[in-house]
Amino acid sequence: MNIRFTSTLTPEDENAIAPAILAALTGILDLLPLAYVIRIDTTDAHVYQRSSAKGLQPAESDPPSREPTTSDW
């Protein structure tokens, strides 16, 4: 999913509000079991970015990890 917002803020205002928007979105998305990347590019080329790989599943060839049990000893 790619979501774009266009603002009418000044470049200075964009740079002031971008970290707050990033923190708010990160706070919401961190509650969900999914991988995401949030990237905010401001008018004057500042980039604010966060990502999480929490929702990624191991490859099918990777054996599932498990804790050893007493029957393993």
VOKEPA-618704 format. One line per field, with one value per residue (C-alpha): residue number from 1; residue in three letters; chain; z, x, y. Coordinates in nm, 4 decimals, padded with zeros to 6 digits. Layout:
% residues N
nuke = NUM ...
drenti = ala ...
zamar = A ...
Z = Z ...
X = X ...
Y = Y ...
% end
This chain:
% residues 73
nuke = 1 2 3 4 5 6 7 8 9 10 11 12 13 14 15 16 17 18 19 20 21 22 23 24 25 26 27 28 29 30 31 32 33 34 35 36 37 38 39 40 41 42 43 44 45 46 47 48 49 50 51 52 53 54 55 56 57 58 59 60 61 62 63 64 65 66 67 68 69 70 71 72 73
drenti = met asn ile arg phe thr ser thr leu thr pro glu asp glu asn ala ile ala pro ala ile leu ala ala leu thr gly ile leu asp leu leu pro leu ala tyr val ile arg ile asp thr thr asp ala his val tyr gln arg ser ser ala lys gly leu gln pro ala glu ser asp pro pro ser arg glu pro thr thr ser asp trp
zamar = A A A A A A A A A A A A A A A A A A A A A A A A A A A A A A A A A A A A A A A A A A A A A A A A A A A A A A A A A A A A A A A A A A A A A A A A A
Z = 00.0000 -00.0883 00.0643 -00.0372 00.1302 -00.0218 00.2203 00.1884 00.4773 00.4425 00.4292 00.7839 00.9087 00.7291 00.9047 01.2382 01.2031 01.0177 01.3280 01.5173 01.2310 01.2091 01.5840 01.5795 01.2858 01.4328 01.7624 01.5860 01.3479 01.6219 01.7797 01.4695 01.3592 01.0257 00.8523 00.7409 00.6183 00.6762 00.4771 00.4849 00.2228 00.2892 00.0290 00.1099 00.0809 00.4470 00.4897 00.8018 00.7973 01.0249 00.9532 01.1278 01.0091 01.2852 01.0462 00.8246 00.8331 00.8066 00.4681 00.4122 00.3953 00.7449 01.0108 01.2823 01.5974 01.9242 02.2807 02.3850 02.5898 02.8506 02.5871 02.3973 02.6841
X = 00.0000 00.1321 -00.0402 00.0477 -00.0488 -00.0021 00.0175 -00.0150 00.2264 00.5419 00.8683 00.9486 00.6080 00.6456 00.9785 00.8210 00.5179 00.6748 00.8388 00.5075 00.3188 00.5872 00.5696 00.1886 00.1786 00.4577 00.2710 -00.0369 00.1402 00.3597 00.0437 -00.0226 00.1591 00.2778 00.5886 00.5870 00.7947 00.6847 00.8678 00.7946 00.9688 00.9297 00.9294 01.2862 01.4146 01.4268 01.3439 01.1886 01.1621 01.0836 01.0361 00.9506 00.9935 00.7727 00.5201 00.7678 00.7475 01.0571 01.1193 00.9594 01.3028 01.3866 01.2866 01.0670 01.2596 01.1460 01.2541 01.4169 01.1955 01.2858 01.2478 01.5406 01.7796
Y = 00.0000 00.3419 00.6458 01.0004 01.3250 01.6668 01.9567 02.3303 02.3844 02.5877 02.3902 02.5021 02.3862 02.0532 01.9943 02.0823 01.8539 01.5573 01.4019 01.4206 01.2546 00.9863 00.9193 00.8996 00.6575 00.4453 00.4235 00.2904 00.0520 -00.0958 -00.2356 -00.4464 -00.7632 -00.6294 -00.5063 -00.1456 00.1449 00.5023 00.7667 01.1374 01.3521 01.7226 01.9977 02.0976 01.7373 01.6344 01.2656 01.1158 00.7371 00.4416 00.0748 -00.2484 -00.6057 -00.7475 -00.9015 -01.0837 -01.4623 -01.6870 -01.8429 -02.1831 -02.3467 -02.2197 -02.4730 -02.3254 -02.2503 -02.4065 -02.4259 -02.7543 -02.9810 -03.2410 -03.5131 -03.3544 -03.4395
% end
